Amino acid sequence: MPMWRTLFALLILTAGPAMAIEKPSFDVISSANDVEIRLYHPAILAQTQVSGDFKQVGSDAFQKLGGYIFGQNVTDEKIAMTAPVTQTQSPDGTYLVSFFMPSKHSLDTLPNPTDAAVTMIEMPETYFAVTRYRGGWSHEKYLDNELRLKAAIDAMPDWEAAGEPVWARYDPPIMPSFFRTNEVLIPVRQTQP
């Protein structure tokens, strides 16, 4: 079998399970020019705060958050992986990296982490402006899309930014970069009722 067919078959086999991973629930309120306004339903997130450069913090945080879902918790329970993994830069320069928990869980049913650096929070119903893009995980690509999204929000008469930008990665590192799906999300609020 030619090498390209082998690689294509391998990609199909690995992409199928990735597409079946649970994602957070939301409603699309409006859509224009590659930007959606979404209303995300409440969700539970496991999160950790890490320091470092943009690209490295995702790997560092994955060790902690991955440990939690792979059984490093008080009941040794394995928890299904979801997508996306989100990353937000805090005003102090550190990063908050989060995993969405499967929707079947609540704060009461999830086991407590054994690592004190992992915390569980409930995200309330939240409006986000969102733009999606394909490609690698470079900081430059993220910043280009963040600036584009901020400009789009500034041009919206009924919405304004209401928080820090969030970078969302949907695919595992083994996925070739040209197939990766990424998003930039910015919390927004209505300027007029």
N, C-alpha and C positions, 0 to 999 in steps of 0.2 A: 504494500500500500504506500503511495507517495506520502512524503512527510507532511504536506499541507493537509491531506485528508486525515491523517492521524491527529494532527493538532486541532483540526476542526471538530473531529469526533470527541476529543478530550474536552474541548471547550463546551460543547453541547452537553456532555455528561456532567460537567461541573456547574454550568450555568443553570440547569434545570432546578436542582435543589436550592440554589440561591434565589431563584425567582419565587419559590414556594415559601420563603421565610416571611413570617408575619411582619407587617408594617403598621405604623400608627394609623388610627382611624381619623379621617377628616372629611369635610364637605368643601367643595370648590364654590366660593361665593361669586367670584368673577374671574375673568381671564382676558388678557389683552397683551399683545406684543411680547410673548414668551414670559409673562409674569402672571402668576395666579395669586388671588387672595383666598386663603384657606382658613377654615375654622377647624382647628384641631380639637378633638374630644379629649376629656381628661385622661391622663395616662400616668402610670408609675414608671419612674426612671431610677436606675442605679447610676450613681455618678461619683467621680473622684476629681480632686483638684491636683494639677501637676504643673511643674515649671519646666521651661526649656524652650527650644525653638519649635516653630509651627509644626514641622513634619515629625519630629521626634516625640512630641508629647502624646500623639496618638498611640504609638507603640508602647510607651511607658504606661499609659493609662490602661491599655488593653491587658497588660499583665495583671493589673489589679481587678478590673471589671470582668475579664475573662475568667480569672480565678474564681470570682463569686459565682458566675453562672455554671462553671464546670465543677462546682461542688465545695468550694472553700467557703462554707457557710455553716451555721450551727447545726443543721440537720444533714449535712453532706449531700443535699439535694442538687441534682443537675437541673438547670433551667434552660429552656429552648432559647437559641440565639434569635434575635430579631434584627431588623434593619430599619432605619439607618443607625450608624454610630454618629453621634453629634459632638461637636467641639466648638466652644465659645471662649473668646478671650475676655478675661475679667479686666476691670479698670486697673488693677494692680499688676497686670502683665502675665499673670498665671492663666492657665486654661482649665476650663471645666469640661470634662469629657463624660458623655452619658450613653448608656444603653437603655432603650425602651424595654420594659418587661412585657411578657406575653399578656394579652388582655384578660385572660382567665384569672389572673392574680389580682389581689388587692394588697395594700400594705399589711393587712392582718394575715394573709395566707403566704406571703413571701418569707423565707427564712432570713434571720438576721445575718449580716456579713460577719465573718471572723476577722477581717481586716478593717481596722478602725478608719482607714482612709476611704472606705467605700460607704456611701450613705444612700438612703432611699428617700425619694421625695415624690409627692403627687403633683404633677403638672396640671393646673386648672385648664378649663376650656380657654383656648388662646387663638387669636387671629394672627396669621403670619402672611407676609408677602413672600413669594417663593419664585426663584428662577432655577431651572434645571440646566445642567450642562454635562457633556461627556468629556472624558479624558483623564489625564493623570491627576495626581494629588499635589501638584506644586503650589506653593504659596502665591506665586504670581498669577496663576490661573484662577485661584480662589479670589484674590483681590480684584482682578479684572471683573469677575462676575458680581462681586460685592458692590463695586462702584456702579456697575450697570443697574443693579437692583435699587441702590440708593437713589440714583437719578430717576428711575421709573416711579419710585414712591413719591419723590419730590414733585413729580408732574401729575400726581393723582389728586384731584380736588377733594375727595372724600376720605382720604386716609393719610396718616402720618406715622413715622417710625416711633416705636414705643419701647425700644430695648436694643440690646447688643445683637449683632449679626451672629448667626449660627451656621456652621459648615456641616453638611450631612453627607456621609459616605455610605453608599448602599452595597458595595461589592467587596469581596475579600481581596487581600493583596495579590493572590494568585491570578486574579482576573487581569488579562492584558489591559493596559491603560486605555486603549482606544475603545474598549467595551464598557468601561466603568461609568456608572451613573452617579452624579453628585448634584447637590443642591445647595443654594445659599438661601437661608430663611431669615427674615427680620420681623420681629414682633411689631404689629401695627395696631392702631386704634382709629376708630371713625372720628373725623373732625366735625361731622354734622350728624345729628340723630336721625 
